[in-house]
Amino acid sequence: MLLRLSLSTTLLFPTLVFAAPDYQDQAKLHDIAGAVSAEHIKQDITTLVNFGTRHTLSETKSDTRGIGAARRWIKKEFEEISSDCGGCLEVYFLGDTISGEKRIPNATEVVNVIAIQRGQTDPDRYVLMSGDIDSRVSDVMDATSDSPGANDNASGIAGTLEAARVLSRYKFNGSIVYAALSGEEQGLFGGKILAAKAKEEGWRLKAVLNNDMIGNIEGVNGVIDNGTARLFAEGTRVTETEEEARARRFTGGEVDSPSRNLARYIDLLADRYIENLDTMVVYRLDRFGRGGHHRPFNDLGYPGIRIMETNENYTRQHQDLRTENGIEYGDVLEGVNFDYAAKLTALNAVSLASMAWAPSPPAQVEIEGAVQPSTTLRWKALDPKQNPQLAGYKIYWRLTDAPQWEHSRFVGNVTEATLENIVIDNYFFGVASVSKDGFESPVEYPGPAGSFGN
């Protein structure tokens, strides 16, 4: 079916029987944002700090100190959350033995804690939130000194646990993964282990939200700011083929990778549902020359971003506990703002819920319109058994130098639509899936450069 939408005559589009309003506000997402508890996050960060050190190479047998005790406690917390929701979480350890690496020279078990909340209609479609278990001091190989890791990254683990507490009260169409990852400071090994599992088992993984340092509001630059956060999102996929790169040169897509459109999606949700929070989408994989646990997923082609504070304090990162020249060094509990960590946790929870309730992003989006006065988009219909909530699709477009999507049209449950008098050369385009109650997927840019996968 070819649907033609006249944008030059404003009276035509509203007469179509399937016309839908622009984005619908979702009361459930406001409820989710309001349910996140700063007190719970404070309690969990305090417990993690009290393990003394969570260094990847630290003690594993003790019940009170080291990474072994920390990961067993995290697993117990997920199990208690699951018990409260009638067994709605699948909780397990996922690990591997790593050796012969610069920062893991001897055989060491790197163990993640995973909890999966299965979707009701599309359980093989996943969105994922993660934090890092491990901590470190100045010497990356020092596995015995006290290393509280309050912000880096007990804040991310506490946020992941709290998101699970809140979201486990609901049922979703797609699945949500809550991941506590190990080995980040030693070389992103926990993320590599989980990403490899996702690839091996064929997970339809649509989003990875890596939370690494979400609790600091006092920057080393002197700025105190509890109202902004950063979303780091890489551009062109590292897995892009030469043929795909040639096509992208002529059709665009450098700023429309699925990771970038995931970040745009979360940026809009922050505006709509999180009070006093403005997110900054940073067009970079991570901070300059640095890395985080979303990278192993990006390396395999999955959409993934890093969510974190805007103003870092380097005197509190990777530091031995000490005082020099009146400066207190170390990543201690006093450096965490729990209300701010709750705010970023709420952003994660709202984003996970919105994507899990929405239909899957469209697949195989194509576009044409060269030397024509109109632009046509086509896509593959979603599986109705997996997506019974699907109402239809919405086309988005924006000027090529605009950071966010500027215009949209709901076009109904079709697989092709034409925008009359909208010239393809002047805009970027994409398509989102929309549920019957208004939940939308992230926007998918046409072609391999923007694909979220099938």
Secondary structure, 3 states (H helix, E strand, C coil): CCEEEECCCCCCHHHCCCCCCCCCCCHHHHHHHHHCCHHHHHHHHHHHHCCCECCCCCCCCCCCCCHHHHHHHHHHHHHHHHHHCCCCEEEEEEEEEECCCCCCCCCEEEEEEEEEECCCCEEEEEEEEEEECCCCCCCCCCCCCCECCHHHHHHHHHHHHHHHHHHCCCCCCEEEEEEEECCHHHHCHHHHHHHHHHHHCCCEEEEEEEECCCCCCECCCCCECCCEEEEECCCCCCCCCHHHHHHHHHHCCCCCCHHHHHHHHHHHHHHHHCCCCEEEEECCCCCCCCCCCCHHHHHCCCCEEEEEECCCCHHHCCCCCEEECCEEECCCHHHCCHHHHHHHHHHHHHHHHHHHHCCCCCEEEEEECCCCCEEEEEEECCCCCCCCCEEEEEEEEEECCCCCCCEEEEEECCCEEEEECCCHHHEEEEEEEEECCCCECCCECCCHHHCCCC
